[in-house]
Amino acid sequence: YVGSHADQIQPESFIAVIDASNPMQLVELGAQERTENVEGLAVAGDLLLVAVHEEGMLIFDRGEGGELTERARVDGRYNAWGVSGAGDLAYVPSAEGMLSVVDISDPDTAQLVGSLDIGGAAKDVALDGDRAVVALGATGIALVSLADPRQPVLIEIENTPGSALSVDIGTDAVYVSDWNDIRVFDLSDRDDLVPVGHEPLDPSNASTSAESRTLGIAARDDIIFSSNWTEM
């Protein structure tokens, strides 16, 4: 599932569905343009959750063949930048520094059931059992307890030198896209984020300085994927 927000280069906001069963031959199954400004999205069981800034969050049923059927809309109290789902709950970070919790057990009656005021500009959230890590832009990253999933509690904030835009969690590690750097934190102590390494991106060695802007991060096994401005 691919989301694109509207901008000067891509004037239409859209959601696309890609068949990746053959990674060497991706096939677009369908796409729909949206009037909302699509930002983050996440799969939660049979649902697709989509953050659409001031308009809140959209909930779609995921059908066979890539069909998406809009099921519900959760009105935005804040500027929703991302979303992640766990069980019957969705966690939505917003630009006002809030982490909102939405009950999606019945999409037709989805509603806000909890929130945490973190500060900063929350851009992304990654979940790992009873812990969440939130990217807070220039403020850094926040470690949050989900011991009570509907009442998240802030454990700590770790500053980063750049702007934390995206975050993912691997085995006992947190990976952060920090604008001009990839930063790594140890999470083996579930209550303490410990910086252990980073990979600065040197624009002088790139064909264009835009390649030094790391905007997204994903981890799988022992591989980190970094999506930069012009390349991966």
Secondary structure, 3 states (H helix, E strand, C coil): CEEECCCCCCCCEEEEEEECCCCCCCEEEEEEEECCCCCCEEEECCEEEEECECCCEEEEEECHHHCEEEEEEECCCCCECCCEEECCEEEEEECCCEEEEEECCCHHHCEEEEEEECCCCCCEEEEECCEEEEECECCCEEEEECCCCCCCEEEEEECCCCCECEEEEECCEEEEECECEEEEEECCCCCCCEEEEEEECCHHHCCCHHHHCEEEEEEECCEEEEEECCCC
